[in-house]
Amino acid sequence: MVLGWLGWNLTLDALWQPTDHKTISRVLETLDVSSGDLVYDLGCGDGRWLTRVVKDRGATAIGVEIDPFRVIVSWIRVILSGSFSRAKVIWGNMYEVDLTGADVVILFLSEEANAKLAPKFDRELARGARVASFYHKLPGWEPVSTETNEDGLEIYVYQRRE
Ligand SMILES: C[S@@+](CC[C@H](N)C(=O)[O-])C[C@H]1O[C@@H](n2cnc3c(N)ncnc32)[C@H](O)[C@@H]1O
């Protein structure tokens, strides 16, 4: 069963790797996430972005995760942190989730996943919506800023202009 789960994970467009907390702090600051924002983390892994969004910025967070094991871990994190009223985790495929209400989208995925998401963002994200992608660029979108974290890894920041 474990081998099956590991093998299935290898079929995903992005494998699990958590964003470090200093990078999360920096991105939340750069994006100026505030209490009125609805923040999506596409491929939310262990849910760490969700609780940070709620606890640090008072915003609302939705995580989308395809791996049921990580969905459970994310829910446990959300519940234990007391973020339940402002955070939820969707067990599902990020390519199929409606993003029309998103103010902010967080990505730590892969080149392939970002390439699939870019046209979806063109269709669904509202004017002014911000996107931060850790490590990988968003094809066809021009970053408004590019930052480097403490490990020298890039964070690309985008905003829907029209
Ligand atoms: C590099 S991890 C990032 C985790 C988290 N966002 C973070 O920054 O700590 C990528 C996550 O995307 C998830 N994932 C991959 N393909 C997905 C899909 N189609 N829909 C939803 N989640 C997906 C993986 O299971 C994994 O947990």
The ligand as a Gaussian input file, in Angstrom:
#p B3LYP/6-31G(d) Opt

LIG

0 1
 C        5.925000      21.186000      -3.430000
 S        4.450000      20.707000      -2.515000
 C        3.980000      22.266000      -1.825000
 C        3.236000      22.122000      -0.516000
 C        2.801000      23.461000       0.127000
 N        2.097000      24.306000      -0.808000
 C        3.982000      24.206000       0.652000
 O        4.434000      25.154000      -0.021000
 O        4.498000      23.850000       1.737000
 C        3.272000      20.421000      -3.851000
 C        1.957000      19.790000      -3.397000
 O        1.061000      19.782000      -4.515000
 C        0.233000      18.625000      -4.417000
 N       -0.357000      18.383000      -5.740000
 C        0.254000      17.915000      -6.860000
 N       -0.602000      17.859000      -7.887000
 C       -1.802000      18.315000      -7.418000
 C       -3.092000      18.510000      -8.010000
 N       -3.324000      18.222000      -9.316000
 N       -4.084000      19.013000      -7.245000
 C       -3.873000      19.313000      -5.930000
 N       -2.670000      19.130000      -5.303000
 C       -1.650000      18.657000      -6.046000
 C        1.202000      17.551000      -3.943000
 O        0.532000      16.440000      -3.382000
 C        2.049000      18.337000      -2.930000
 O        1.519000      18.236000      -1.627000

